[in-house]
Every structure is written in structure tokens, then in C-alpha cells.
Amino acid sequence: MTYGTLDALFTPRGLAVIGASRDPAKLGAALARSVTTFPGHVALVNARAPEPAAGVHGSVEEAAAHGPVDLALVCLPARACADAVEEAAKAGARAAVVYGGGFAEAGPDGERYQRELAEAALRTGIRLLGPNTSGFLTPGLTTSFVPGAADVPAGRIAVVAASGGVNHALAFLLAEAGHGVSLAVGLGNSVDITTADVLDHLADDPRTTAVALHIESVADGRRLTDAVARLTATRPVVALVVGRHDVGAFAASHTGALATSWRTTRAALAQAGAVLVDDERSLVDAVGALSVVRLPAAADPGVGVVTAQAGPGLLLLDDLRGRRAAVPELAEDTRRALAAVLPPLTYQANPVDTGRPGPGFAAVLDAVAADPAVDLISAYALHEPGAFDLVEAVSAARTSVPMLLGVGGAGDDVRRVRRALLERGVPVTGDPHGLAAMTGALLADARGRGRTTAIPAAAPRVDVGSGPWDEDRAKTLLAALGVPTMPRRACADRVEAHRALAELPGPVAVKLLDAAVLHKTEIGGVRLGVWTPEELDAALDAIEAAGASRYLVESMAGPGVDLVVGARRDPVFGPVVLVGLGGTTAEALADVSIRLAPLSAAEAAAMPAELAGHALLDGWRGGPVLDRGALGEVVSALGNLLAAHRELSEIEINPLRITAQGQVALDAVCIAAETAEPLQEEVMSDGRTHQ
């Protein structure tokens, strides 16, 4: 056993239940029952009511005299836990699980108890799971008080969940789907052991072939993404992030408002190689499939869709299209092979509709798998034992690519068929949506590993100066980064404004120039389409009414498509960059792509493809075509600049207009780190804070 690892927690030689009780309703009694099948040394400890003859010791030290105690299971009130952990550590325990609540989620006293617990772990070096957890499951050891936990079979999927309740819910769902767990752990309040710690442990676990990850909040973003990146190099990670409807974050800029904790966490995990899902059912389908089969790394694997019923096949195809799956038309040779097996009225181009399936189903699978554009088969069929034997057909197929199956139906016979397919190495689910989730997971995992991650360019050597930065100064900084802007003049009075109007190409925009005002449009601080001195005076009157004492007069750009491009210092993940559809409706649209910075221009250039409105950037109805390489240079420069200059908190271009002549920054915001608005904490339902 190596000091500092989690071996003492998950593979102890012996353990002690501290707070063991004779009352069957108490936590200590439930834990004592749960560990009865553990093959190592088991000791029961109750300082108030020791019964040596019954094997109940008065202290961990006494228990350790009868056998090794590597792990302490602490079932005590919050106020007593820190002392119990210290006592266990002195007796030789190297790990502890603290189950009870009443810690940080319970107010000031609980915060003090949690702080004392964390200090005890730090002083003694003991590794601590919890508090406020329901424990963990691993083959041979169930340290959970939840009924039925011991019935979850051993398997090859690890569950790492923020919540003990979600941990058990996922373990039970996996068991229902025919899978078992190599480890299922609920982290609770994570005063010591974090998600990243468990992921690092799993990287060396030969029993684990895939990991289901549940995230509620993140304390150290880069530590988490580093752990995910290391793990996904050898086994897939599927992540479910809570907080889609997070409205607790407040930020001064559009970038801050759009880069919510949920979006940023998901983007960071995907960038590290995790597969993202939206709900627990999809998580079970996705991680179940990836625990059995993993595609080779590829930029865009092709899917061959086979369906024995047209309606479910259309549902599957529609779902796959929404996941941007490549469903290529099959080659002529493939279609000739299919025509020799299938009735002439069936659709055979991809998807392949077999009609009511029969003995030729295996030949259909073989023909589709042999197509050069197909890397994966996604097939659906109802359980129709009177028509053909699905298990026999799949066993007879000699497919050269992995296959996923959806088997519709109900009853014990259907469950036996699904189990038989899974035993043959074919991931299986019961409906088209689940099949699409499995297919999408394999594709996302292959794409993630197929991305080439270039080394980011060195941070640009520019003098950012000291804040505050008004729009003119912010655009001067952008120009130093190579970002085009329109001709402009910063004006201290009306005389200078009229001179600027005479010198600049018209029409011009007239703006309030004040570093303290970030959203000028909202207070009437912007007037557009100004041509004449009379129009300028009217514009200046309106802007002065909004509080202006200085003005920016700037030539207007031609029409185009507006993007928001920004970089900000996230409180959890550090520097991040964002690209989205922009302008004044940026926050309403919330169509964004996010990456951690620094990043290469090539990686940044791929971000627009993730936008739902990406078609607008490809010449939609005669509009301009985005130069993705040029955009990548801008995004990379912003992210790398922020990463290199801690005095900056945010820098944003909104909008960056894409025109027929190229891209041009129409507005810019730059915020100093010491003056940037902090994110407000969102209090989670269990009392923890979520930023």
C-alpha cells in the first residue's frame, strides 16, 4: 500500500466501524451490516458502550490490536468526527469515510466542524471521503448504508458522483441495464478527496474500462481537466454536469454572462476528452456502450444505420442528425449486396430499412459493415422471435466494425435477449433515443481523441498598459494584436467631434466614451448613421444626456454577421475564451462555444462549427463567409494575452463583424482584474456553493 494513494480507502486490509450500534435503525448498525461480507479484518468501535465479548471495542487502538485497520468508517455526529478521525489515524488508519451531515451545509457551526475535519486530515495525512456521503461500492466491499447497494454486481464501469444519492441511482440503473461497477463513489462535501483524486486512482485500475462522472460544482478546474485528460488517454469518461439553468452568475460583460459555470465546465471537460450527456439515462447508455467498445480516434466516423422498423429508424436518424453524426450514403457495391438480400421496395441507401426482419438480417449487417464509409453500425429491431432469432443473427454476422443495438420489447424474454447480446460484446439498449445516445457517445469519444492539439503560440508581446480601458484604448490594444478596427477619433469636446466627422469616411457612429460604461446602447450612449454636422449635434445632445463628457466618432462598417468573441478569467478554470453569435442579442441567443486558454489558432478555428447558427457564417443567402483561420488567430490571441497578463480580467469584442472584406471589431471591452465584477456564488440544494 502506497502512502498518499487511495488504496487504503478502496482496497483496505481491514476496517473499523466507528459508532457501531445495536439499534438496527441507526447508521452505525447499517454500516456494520454492510461490511459483514468483507473478507478482511472488520472491527466495531463504540466508545460509549464497548462489549469486548461481542467484538465491540472501546477505541480504534483496541480494535487495531486484533488486526489491521486501514479504513475507518465514521458514523458519529458532526461535532465528534474530527477527533474520531485523529484517533483512527493514530491507530494506523490511512483512510476514513465520514457519513453524517451537519457540516458546511448546516450553517456556521457546521462550517466549523467541517473546517476542523479538514484540518485533522491535513495534520494526520489520512485520506478522507466526505463528509455528508453515503460511501462507496467496490467488488468485495460495500461501505454504503443504502438498501440494495450490495446487490449491484461487479463490472467494469466506475461511477464518480458528487452526490451519494446520484451515485447509487446510477449504480442501480447500470445494474438494470446489465452492467456492473468496478467502483461507485459519492464524494459528498469533498473536504479532502476530490473528483480528480478518484479519477487519478482509476487511471491505474485494470478493472475499469469506462467512467461515469457526475459533477455539481468544481473547486479546482484545471486539476479536474488534467485528471480527465490523463484518464481519457486510456479509457473513456462520460460526464453529466448539473446546472443547465444556472442563473446565479453575474458578470459585467456579455462573455461573463454567457460563460456560465455550467457551460464552462462542460466545455472544459469536452476539451479534456470527456463525452457529455444531458441526463442520467443517456449517461448509463453512453458509458455502458463505451465500457464494451471504443472506436479508433477519427475526425468524423461514419455510421451505418440499420432498422427493422421504419418509424423507430426515423426517430434514430433524426436524433443522430441532431448529434451531427455522419450517416453517409452507401457505395454502389454495398447497395448491390443489399439488393440481393432485401425486398426491392425497402430503402437501402443509409439508413437501411430491412422491412420485417428475417433470416437475411446477418447478411445485411455484414454488407453495411463492409462499406468503406462505415465505421460503426447502429441497428434497431423489435423483439420478434417468430420472425427471426436476433441473437443468432448477430452471432452469425462477421461485421468488421463495432455494432450497437436497440432491442424493443418488454418482458423477461426481451431482457434475456439483451443480456445475451451484451455477453457477446454488443452494447444494447431498449429504444431509439438510447441507441442514439450510445452512438453519439462513441462518435464524440473518437472525435475527441482525433483532435490534433497544437502547441499554443507564445503570448503576443504587447504593452497592455494600466486600466481603466475605454473603448478607444481597448481597440488600440486589439490593433496591437492584429485585430482590424474601423477608423476612429477619441474626442474631448464638440469641436474635435466635428473635425472627426469631416475627416472620417461616413457614415459614422457616435458613442459615449467612458471606461465605466460597458453597455452603452442600453443607456442611449450610441447613435448610428450620422452624416451631417446637424445630425452630429443631435447625436451629441442625446449622448450628453446619457452622461457623456467624451465621445468616440468612428466610421461604420458595412453589413455582415456579428459574433461575440471574448476571453475572461473564470474563477474556477482560469482563462477561457468564448465565440458566439453576437451583437446586442448575444445573451438572448446564448449560442456559444467555449475553450480553456491558452489555445492554438487551429483549435480556436474549430469553435464556430459548434454553434447552432454556424450556417450563418458560411455565406447564408449571399452573406459573407467566415475566414475561420483568421478568426482562430483572433481568439487565440485574446486567450493567450489573458493567460499571460494577470492584470486583465476580461477582454471582449462584441460585435466582431464578419463582412465581405473580412472581420472587423466594432466594439471592445477590457476590464482590469482588480475592478472586474466577481461572480456571485450559487448555493446548491445541499448547502455547498457553486460558482
N, C-alpha and C positions, 0 to 999 in steps of 0.2 A: 504494500500500500504506500503510495507516494504522498507525503505531506503537502497540503495545499490543493490537492485534486479533490474530486467529488467521489472518489472510490469509497471512502468511509461512509458516505451518505447512501449510495445506491448499491454497494456490494460489501456491507459490513460483515465482519466475522461474528459479531454479537451485538445485542442491543438491549436497552433498558427502557421500560415504560415508566416515566416519572409522573406520579399522580394516579397510579393504578388504583382501581376502586372495586369494591364488591357490589356496588349498586349498578345493576345492568344498564340503567338509563344514563349513566354518566359517561363522559368522553373517555376517561381512563379505562373503564371497563370495555368499551367498544374497541379501543386500540389493543387492549390485552387479547381480546378475542381474535382480532385481525391478524396478529402475528403468531398465532399458535402453530401455523404450518411452516414457519421459518425454520430452516434446517440448522441454523447456528444457535449460539447461546442466547437465551431470552431471559431477562431479569425483570422483575416487577418491583417498583420502588414506591413506598408510601411512608413519608417521614412521620405522619401523624398516627398511622395505625399499622406499624410493621408486624408481620407474622412470619417469623423465620421458618416455622414448621410448614407453613403453606407456601413458602417461596417468595414472600413479600418482604423486601429488605427495607431498612430504615434510611439508607443512603445509597448513592451510586457507588461510593467507595466500597461499601459492604458487598454490593452486587458484583463489582469487578473482581472481588476476591474469588469468585466462583467461576469466572470465565471472562473473556474479553468483552469490553463494552466500547465498541467503536461509534455507535449511534445512540443518541438519547432522543426519545420521543416524549416531548414535554406537554403534559396535559394539566396545566395549572392556571390559576388566574393571572392576568397580565402583570400585576404588581410583583408576583413571585418568580417570574420567568427568568429575569436576568441573573438572579442568584442561583437558580437551578442550573442554568447553562454554565456558569462559572464552576459550580461544584462538579458537573459532569466532565468538564474539560480537565479539572484537576485529577479526576479519577481515570483519565486516559481517553475519554471520548474525543473524537476528532470531527464529529458532525452532530447536528441536532435539528429536529423539526419542532417548531413551536406552533401549536394548532390554534390556540384560543384567539378570540377577538379582544376588543377593548384597548387597542393601541392607537395609532395615529388617526384612525377613522373615528375615534370616540371622543375627541376634544383634547384640551390641554393636558389633563392627567395621562391620557393615553399616549400623547406625543412624548411625554416624559418617560413613560415606560418603554416606548419604542426606542428612544434615544439611549436609555440605559442598556437595552438589549443589544443594540448595535455596538455600543462601547464594550460590552462584555465579549462579543465576538471578536472585536478588534484586538482587545487585550490578550485573549487566550489563543487566538488563531483558529478557533473552532469554526467550521463552515456551517452556516445557519440557513435553513429553509423556513420561510415565513417571516413574521407571524401571520396569523389570520389565513391559514391554509388548511386544506383537507388532506394533505400528504401526497403520496405518490404510489404508483403501482409499477412493479417490475417483476419479471419471472422469478418466482421463488420468494418474493417479499411484497406483501401488501401492507402499507402503513397508512391506510385510509380507514376512516370510521363510516364511510358511506356504504349502506347495504348493497350487496351485489357486486362490489368492486372486485372481490376475489374471483368472481366468475368470468371476468374479462380474460380471454385466452392470451397466451404468449404469442407474439408475432414479430413483425419486422418494422412496424411503424412506431415512431416516438411522437408523443404529444407533449408540447411545451406550452402551457397556458398561463396567462396572467391570473386567471380566476380558478379556484379549486372546483367550483361548480361547473364551469365550462370544460375543465379538464376531464371530469367524469362524464359529462354529457357527450363529449367527443369519443371517449373510450367506449362508451356504451353503443354509440352509433357505429363505430368501426366494427365492434363485435357483431352487431346486427347485420352488417354488410359482409360478414365473413372474414374480417381481418382481425388480427391480434396486435398487441402492443409489446414493444421492447422496453418502453418506459412511458409512463404518463404522469406528469408532474404539474401541480398547481403552485405557482410561485407566491401567491398572497402578497404581502406588503414588501417583500424583497429588500429587507434591510441589509442583507449580505449577498446571498446567491441571487444572481440576475438571470434573465433570459440568455444573455451572452455566455455566462458561465456554463449553463447547461448545454448550449449549442457546441461550445468548445469540447465539453465532455463527450458529446455524441460523435464528434469527428473521429474519435478513436474506438467507437463501439462497433464491433463486427456484426452484431445482431441487427443493427438499424440500417434499413435501406432507404427510408424516406422519413421526413419530419413534418408534422402538422404544427404550425405556430399560430398562437392566438395572442394578439397584442392589444392592450388597453392604453398604456402610456409608456413613454420611453424616457429614461433619465440620462443615458449616455448614448446618443445616437450613433456616433462613429464607432464606438465599441461594438454596438449591435450589428451594424452593417459589415464591419470587419469579420465578425464571427460568422455571419450568414455567408459572406463571400468565401471564407475558408471551407465551410461545410458544403456549399453547393458545388464545389470543385469535385467532390466525390459522391454526393448523394443529394437528391432534390429536397427543397424546402418549399412548402406551400403555406402562405400566410393569410390570415384573416385579421384585419385591422378594424377595431371598433372606433366609431366616431364620425361616420359619414356626414351626419347632420350637426356637426360641431359648430356652434355659433358663439362659443365663448371667447374666441380670439379677437383681439382688437389690434389694429395696426394703422399707421398713418398713411401708408401708400397702398395703391392697388395691389402691388406684389405681396405686401404683408397680408392684405385681406384675402387674397386668392390662395396663397401658400399656407393653408390651414394645417394644423398638426396632422389631421387625417391624410390629406393629400401628400404632404411632405413625407410622412412615414411610409406610405405606400410606395411613393416614387423612390425613396431611398432603398427600400427592401428590394424592389424590382431591379434597380441599378446594381444591387449586390448579387442578383441572380435568383431571388425568390419568385415563385409563381403566386400571383394574387388571386384571391377569390372574394366573393361578396357575402357569403352566408355559410353556416356550418354544414349544410347538406352538400354544397359544392366542395367544401373543404374535404369532406370524407370521400366523395367520389374522386377528387383530384389526387389526393395523397394516396388513396388506395390504388389507383392506376399506376402512379409513379413508383410505388413500392414494388411493383411487379415488373414494369418495363420502362425503359428510358431511351428516347430517340438519340441518335448521334447529334452533335451540335450542327446546326444548319440555320441559314438566314431565313428560309421560308419553306418548311417542309410541305409537301403536297398530301392531301387527304383523299382517299378513295371512299366514297360513301355508298354503302350497300344497304338496301332496305327491302324487307319482305312485305311491307305495307306502305302505300303511297303517303297517307296522311301523316303518320309519325315521321316518315322520311322527310317530308316538307318542313315539319317542326324542327327536325335536326339540322337540315340545311340552313334554315333561316337563322337558327342560333349560331351555327358555325360562321355564317357570313358576318353576324354581329361581332364575332371574335376575330374578324379579319383572317379567317383561315383560307388558305389556298385550296380550292377544290377544282383542279384542272380538268379540262375535257380530255377524255381518254383517247389514246392513239388508235389509229385505224386497225392495227393488228389486234389490239385488245378488244375492240368492238366486234371484229370478226369472230374472235374466240367466244365472246358472249352470245353472239347471234346463233352460234351452233348449239347453245345450251338453253337459251331463254325463248319464250314465245315472241313472235315478231312485234306485237303491239306494246311490249314493255319498253320503258326508257332505259337506254344503255350507254349514255354518254358520260355520266357522273353528275348526279347520283345514278346508281344502277338500281332500278326497281325490278325485282325478280318476279313480281306477281306473287300469288300464293306459293310459298317455297316448296320445293320437292327434292328429289334425290340429287339434282344437279347443283345444290347450294355450295358444296365444297368446290366444284369446278368454277363457279362464279367467283368465289373468294380467291382462288388461285389465279384466275385471269386478271382480276383487278390488281392484285398484289404484284403481278409481273409487269404492269405498266411502268415505263421508265419515269413517269412524273409522279408516281405514288410512293410515299414514304411511310404511310400509315393507313390502315383500314379502320373505318368507323362504321359498324354494322348494327342494324336493329331488326329484331324479329319478335313476333308474338310467340308464346309457347304453344305450339300446335303439334302435339305428339301424334295425332292422326295423319298429319301431312308428311312429317319427316322427323328424324332424331337430330336435334341441333347439336348435341354434344358429339355425336358420332360424326356429323358433317364437319364440325370444327376440327376434330381429331384427324379426320381424313385429309383435310386441306394441308397443302405443303407450302403455305404462304411464306414468301421471302421477306416480308416486312411485318412489324408488330400489328396486332389486331385488338380492337376494343369492341365489346359487345353490349348492347342493350337488349335485355330479355324481358318482354312484357308478360304479365300474368299474375295470378295470385295462388296461394296455397302451398302446401308442403312440397308438391312435385316441382313447382317452379323454383322454390328455394333449393331443392336438391340439384336442379339443373345449373343454377347459378354457382352453387358451391363446386360442382364438378368442373365447370369451366375455369373457375378461379384456381382450382387444384392443377389444372393443365397449363397454368401460366397465362390465362386470358383474363384481363380485367373486365369486370362485368357490373352492370347496374340495371335498374328496372325501368327507366323511362328516357325519352329523347333528351330532356334537359340534362339529366345526369350524364348521359353519353356525351353530350356536347361539352360538359364541364370536364370530363376525363380527357376528351380530345384536345380541348383548349389548353389544358394543363401540360400535356405532352408537348404541344407546339410551343407554348410560352417558355418552357424549360429549355427546349432545343434552341430557340431563338436567343434566349439569354446567354447561353454558352457559345452561341455562334457570333455574338457581337465581338468585334475587334476593338479592344480598348487601347487607343493610342496614348502615349505619354503626353500629358498636357504641356503646352508651350509655356516657357517661362513667363512670369508675370510681366506685363508691359512696364517699361521704365518711364513712368510719368510722375510729375510733381502734382499730387492731389491738392496741395495747399492745406489750409485750415478752414473749417466751416465758420459760419454757415454758408451754404452754396445756394444762390438764387438760380433761376433758370439759365441766365446768361453764363454764369460761372460753370454750371453743370454741363452746358453744351460745349464750353471750351474744353472741359475735361474729356467729353466724348470725342471731340475733334482730335485730341491728342492720342486717343485710342484708334483713330481711323474711321470713326463713325460719321457719315455725312450729315450735315445740318444745312438749313436754309440761310441765306444772307440775312443779317440782323444788326440792330443797333440797340445798345442799352442807353436809355435817355433819362437824364436827370430832371428835365423840365420840358415845357411845351415847345420851346424854340428848337431844342435838339430833336424832338419828335417830328416836327415839321421838316427839319433838314433831312432826317432819315427817310421820310416819305418821299422827298424829292430825289434822293439818291438810290433808293432800293427799287428793284423791279416790282411792279404791282400785279395784283392787289396785295395788300399787306394785312397781317394780323396785328392787333394792338393788344398788349397784355399787361396786367399788373405785374410788377417785378418786385417780389418780396419773398425772401427765403422762408419766411414763417408761414406762407400761404401755399399749401401743397395742391389744393383742388380749386384752382382759380375760377373755373367755369361755374362752380356752384354758388359763388358769391357775386357773379356778374363781372368778373375780372378779365373777360376776354371778349373782344369784338373782332369779327372777321369781315373780309371782303371790303376793306377800306381802300378807296381810290383817290379821293379828292381831299383838299385841306378842310373843306366843310365837314366831310364825313369823319375826318380825323378828330376835329374839335368835338364833335358829338360823341365819338368813341372815348376821348379823354375825359369828357364830362362824366360819362357813365362809370368809367373806371375809377375816377377820383371819388365818386360817390361810394364806391366799394372800399375806399380807404387807401388808394394808391398815391404814392408820392414819387415813384419812379416807374418808368414804362419800358417795355420791350416792344420794338417795332420790327417785324420780321416778314420777309416775303413769304407768300403762301405757296404750298406745294400743289401739284396737280392731283387729280383724283387717283384713288387706289384702294388697297385693302389695308386696314390698320391692325397692327399687332401690339401687344404689350410685351416688353422684354425687360426683365429686371433681375437683380441679384440682391439678396438680403442675408443677414447673419441670423440664422434660425437659432433660438435659444437651446435647442436640443441637438441639432445636426450640424451646426456651424454654417458656413457659406453655402447657399443654394442658389440656383438660377431657375428662372421661370420664363416660358414662352406661351403666349395665348392670343386668342383673338382679342383685340384691344379697342382703344377709344374710350368714350365715356360710358359704354355699356360693358366694359370688361368684367366688372364684378357680377353683373347680372347674368352674363353668358357663362362665366366660370369654366370656359373650355381651355384648359391649360395642360402643359407638360412641365415637369419639374425634374431637376437633376441636382446632385451634390456637386459642389465645386471644390477645387479646380477640376476642369474637364477639358478634353481636346476639342478642337473645332469640328472634327469629324463626328464626335459623339453629339455635340450640340446641334449639328446639322440634321441629325435624325429626329430631333424633338418635334418638329411640325407634323410629321407623319402620324403622331399620336393624337392630334386634335380631331375632334368630331367634325369640325368645319375645314379640314385640310383641303377639300376640293376647291375652296375659295382661293387658294394660293397657287392653283395650277391653271390659271387662265380661264376661270369660270366666266362664261358668257362674254368672252372677249376681254376680260380683265387682265391685269398684269400677272406675270409668272414669277414666283419667288425664286430668287437665287439662293438655294439652301446653303451652298458653300459660304457665300458672303454673310448670310445670317449666322451661320455657325461661328464665323470669325468674331462677330459682334458679341454673341452670347458668351463664347469662351473668354473673350477679353474682359467682359464685365465680371464674370465669375472669378477669373484669375486675379483681377485687380482687387476685388473684395477680399479674397483669400490672403493677399499679400499686404493689405493695409487694414490693420485692426482699428484704425481711427474712423473707418467708414462702417456704417451700419446697413445702409441700403443705397442702391443706385438703380434708377429705373428710367426707361424710355417708354412713354405712353402718350401718343402712339408712335410707333415706328411704322411709317407708311411705306407700303410696297407699291411702287409706281412703275410705269413702262420704262422709266430711266434708271430704275434701281431703288434702293431703300434710303430713307431719309428720316432722321429723328425730328419730330415736330414738337415734342415737349420732353423735359427731362427733370428728374428729381434726384437729389443727392442729400443724404442725411448722415450727420455725424453720429458716431456710436454713443457718445455721451448724452446726446439730446434726443435719440430715437425713442419713440413711444414703446414701452415694454409690452409684451404680450400678457394679458391677464390670464391667470390660472383658471382652468375649468375644474370644478370639483366633481370627481367621479361619484357614481352612486354608492361606492363602498367607502367613500371618505378620502381616498387618495386624490392627489392633484394631478391634473393633466394639462400640459402646456401645448 
